[in-house]
Structure formats: structure tokens, C-alpha cells
Amino acid sequence: MNHGQVRSSRLENGLRVVTEPVRDVASVALGLWIENGSRHETRELNGISHFLEHLLFKGTTKRSPMQIAEEIESAGGSINGFTGKEYTCFHARIPSRELVTAFDVLADILLDSLLREDDIETEREVIVQEIFDCEDSPEDFVHDYFLESYWPGHPLGWTVVGTVESVSRIRRQDLVAYLQERYRPDRIVVAAAGEVAHEEVVALARKYFASMRGTYDPGPADRPDFNPGVFVRRRDLEQVHIVMGLPGVSAVDPRREVAEVLVTALGGGMSSRLFQRIREERGLAYTVYAFQNPFRDIGYTGIYAATSREHARDVVAIALGELKRIARDGLTSSELERTKRQLIGSIPLSLESTEARMARIARNQIYHGREIPLAETMAQIEKVGPADIVELARELFSTDRLGVAMLGNADEELIELPAN
């Protein structure tokens, strides 16, 4: 897939526009990204960002909920939204000739949603069912439970959807005030990728959003404190679902490519250490992987595995052993080179859709304030050396900040953690 130069502009009111032309495609992905998510909420109104995202699809003065979907889908496109911990996104993918339609619909839901009381009550029940869906999915739930326990009392530790109690407290006046305060042009990125011209997107952004005024300053973000320990939620399940967590790097840390190599070698595929040791050699788990979740100023590194109760101690011990070995010895030269090739090769594969490209350029604007060329990312991965891996592993894999969450037929005595 060929592509052109990423370009960015800023309107007079502070709204940012970023585009990436992609040749040999007939579609465009358009996203409105608002720098506001569950991290910016209070405990009492936890889930309000996600609640609002749902409600903006429930009708405007010009369109019913059906018409919002129908106008995009009748052109062959799709429309949706999602909420994260640090941003919310409303997006559409549509044939490029219908770019104006996508702008018109997305601008309409952002600027002219009705937020009717009946819709609020209906969507409240939908979100409660969404919360129950997560609780009924052990893998999803144990990730949320880990973060709630590891970063207790901090918004980054709360779930994006909120709790049944917090969602039940949210009223129309809360939603209206939140929308008016937070959805300001200086917090919005309009991103488009596909068969599109930058000048056209800027002109449309100016047409639909130039009337927006005001700014929003969320203030300095406080970082959560790490709460190491073992956290157990008992539930009658066939397996014990385990998340082990340690500190990680932030989204803007200059060592983020080192962290990518480190975590990928640890548990990022079938050739990774954890997959080979735990699944292939010992047969102790079907699902096991390592991951990292970076935010603007902090991050965490995690390991997930699902195993039977009798194997839980061994799974944790093997994982801890690999963490210790990497921190002591690093990666072998062949392992390091293979992992770097894996990451560099996966980059173009991950960007084969206009939606993925749109999301990448938007996140670069949100976190870095500039485009980070793919060549720059690949060069940084290629530069990662053995000493970089050891240095970062020794910093992150310190077990005095280790947290372990378990869901299932488990108790704290089921596993043994190393003494600090």
C-alpha cells in the first residue's frame, strides 16, 4: 500500500487536522479524537466519558439514531466510537467520494446531539449490560481487577465503562456540563487517511468546526502509586486467570522501542520465551502472553496466563524466572535480532487499513505533537542493543513492585513470590 506525506495544520481556534494520503485505495477513514477519557473523571462520575460517547449516537436535531447509521451505511461505510483512558474517538470509514457525508454526520453528533432523558435511561441499561459482559469474561475482568488493585484510587486504575453504581449516578446535567466543558477545539484532533487531500480536509474541518470556541485545561496529571502484592477474586471457574504486572514506560518515553523489543521477546508471539517455556515445553497453559500499556506519563508491563489451579504456582514461577534471566543476562544475539525483525516486519502489516493509519497519525499528534515517520520508528528498533535490553529490564523487572491478580478458584497462598 503506497502512501504520501503526513501533513498537519491547526485552525485558528486550536483544533488540529492531520492527514495521510494513501494511494491505491478507494476509501477514507475519518476520526474525531477528543483528548478526554476515563483518566479525566471523578470517582463519583466514573464512566461518564464512555456514557457520553454512547449518547452522541442517539440522535440530533437533524438525524434520528437510525438516520445517523443509515446515512453512512447506505454509502457502503461504517461508523462507530470508542472511549479509552486518555481519549475518545468518533470515526467513520467511507468511500472517498462521500467524505463530506462523513464530516457532516460526525460533526452533527459532536455538536448537536440532543441527550434526551429517555435515551439516557435506555443507554444506561445498555452500559450496565456492557459492564456485566465484561464481568462474565474472565480474561477481560482480571485485567480490570489487576489495574484497580495495582493503581488503587487513581483514575487510571478505574474501568473505562465505570461501575454499576457510578453509571447509575450520572444525570443529564452532568453529561451536558461535561460535554460543554471538555469538548473544546484545542482538545480535538481531526484525522483522515486514505484517498484524501490535506487541503480538502482542512477546508471541511474549518467549515464544520471553526465556530467552536474556548479551551479546556485538565491541569497537571498526577501519577498513580504502585501497590505491589497478591490480589485474589474468588470465582468458581475451571481455570485461574492470572495477570502479573510491573512498571512500564510511558507513551513518550524515548526508550519505548527498547520496551517493545523487550516485551515482544518475553511474550509477544509463538517464538517468545513465555510461550515456549509455559505452553510448548510444559503444556501448562493454552493462552499466555506479555503486553505493555503506556499512557502519557506512566505505563505498566504485564503478563497474562490462564491455567488450572494445580499449575498456577509453576506458571508464575516460570514467568518470574524469565524476568530474572532477562534482567541478568539480556537476550541472546539471535533472539534480539529475530525480535527486531519481527517488530519491523509487523509495522507495515499493521497499517494495511486506512483506519489503522488514521489512528496512528492521530495518536502521534496527541502524544508527541508531531508525526513520527515509520522509518524513524524502524530505525529506533534497529538501534536497540543488548545493553539497552539489560538496562531497561533491570529497571522494570524489579519484583519489589510486582503485583499479581488472580481470578478463579485461588487464594494468596497458591503462589509464592520472591522475597524483596
Residue, then its C-alpha position, 0 to 999 in steps of 0.5 A: m500500500n503506497h502512501g504520501q506525506v503526513r501533513s498537519s495544520r491547526l485552525e485558528n481556534g486550536l483544533r488540529v487536522v492531520t492527514e495521510p494520503v494513501r494511494d491505491v485505495a478507494s476509501v477514507a477513514l475519518g476520526l474525531w479524537i477528543e483528548n478526554g477519557s476515563r483518566h479525566e473523571t471523578r470517582e463519583l462520575n466514573g464512566i461518564s466519558h464512555f456514557l457520553e460517547h454512547l449518547l452522541f449516537k442517539g440522535t440530533t436535531k437533524r438525524s434520528p439514531m437510525q438516520i445517523a447509521e443509515e446515512i453512512e451505511s447506505a454509502g457502503g461505510s461504517i461508523n462507530g466510537f470508542t472511549g479509552k483512558e486518555y481519549t475518545c474517538f468518533h470515526a467513520r470509514i467511507p468511500s472517498r467520494e462521500l467524505v463530506t457525508a462523513f464530516d457532516v454526520l460526525a460533526d452533527i453528533l459532536l455538536d448537536s446531539l440532543l441527550r434526551e432523558d429517555d435515551i439516557e435511561t435506555e443507554r444506561e441499561v445498555i452500559v450496565q449490560e456492557i459492564f456485566d459482559c465484561e464481568d462474565s469474561p474472565e480474561d477481560f475482568v482480571h485485567d480490570y481487577f489487576l489495574e484497580s488493585y495495582w493503581p488503587g484510587h487513581p483514575l487510571g486504575w478505574t474501568v473505562v465503562g465505570t461501575v454499576e453504581s457510578v453509571s447509575r449516578i450520572r444525570r443529564q446535567d452532568l453529561v451536558a456540563y461535561l460535554q460543554e466543558r471538555y469538548r473544546p477545539d484545542r482538545i480535538v484532533v481531526a484525522a483522515a487517511g486514505e484517498v484524501a487531500h490535506e487541503e480538502v480536509v482542512a477546508l471541511a474541518r474549518k467549515y464544520f468546526a471553526s465556530m467552536r470556541g474556548t479551551y479546556d485545561p485538565g491541569p497537571a496529571d498526577r501519577p498513580d502509586f504502585n501497590p505491589g502484592v497478591f490480589v485474589r477474586r474468588r470465582d468458581l471457574e475451571q481455570v485461574h486467570i492470572v495477570m502479573g504486572l510491573p512498571g512500564v514506560s510511558a507513551v513518550d518515553p524515548r526508550r519505548e522501542v527498547a520496551e517493545v523489543l523487550v516485551t515482544a521477546l518475553g511474550g509477544g508471539m509463538s517464538s517468545r520465551l513465555f510461550q515456549r517455556i509455559r505452553e510448548e515445553r510444559g503444556l501448562a497453559y493454552t493462552v499466555y502472553a506479555f503486553q505493555n500499556p503506556f499512557r502519557d506519563i506512566g505505563y505498566t508491563g504485564i503478563y497474562a496466563a490462564t491455567s488450572r489451579e494445580h499449575a498456577r504456582d509453576v506458571v508464575a514461577i516460570a514467568l518470574g524466572e524469565l524476568k530474572r534471566i532477562a534482567r541478568d543476562g539480556l537476550t541472546s544475539s539471535e533472539l534480539e535480532r529475530t525480535k527486531r525483525q519481527l517488530i519491523g516486519s509487523i509495522p507495515l502489516s499493521l497499517e494495511s487499513t486506512e483506519a489503522r493509519m488514521a489512528r496512528i497519525a492521530r495518536n502521534q499528534i496527541y502524544h508527541g505533537r508531531e508525526i513520527p515517520l515509520a522509518e524513524t520508528m524502524a530505525q529506533i528498533e534497529k538501534v536497540g542493543p543488548a545493553d539497552i535490553v539489560e538496562l531497561a529490564r533491570e529497571l522494570f523487572s524489579t519484583d519489589r513492585l510486582g503485583v499479581a491478580m488472580l481470578g478463579n478458584a485461588d487464594e494468596e497462598l497458591i503462589e509464592l513470590p520472591a522475597n524483596 
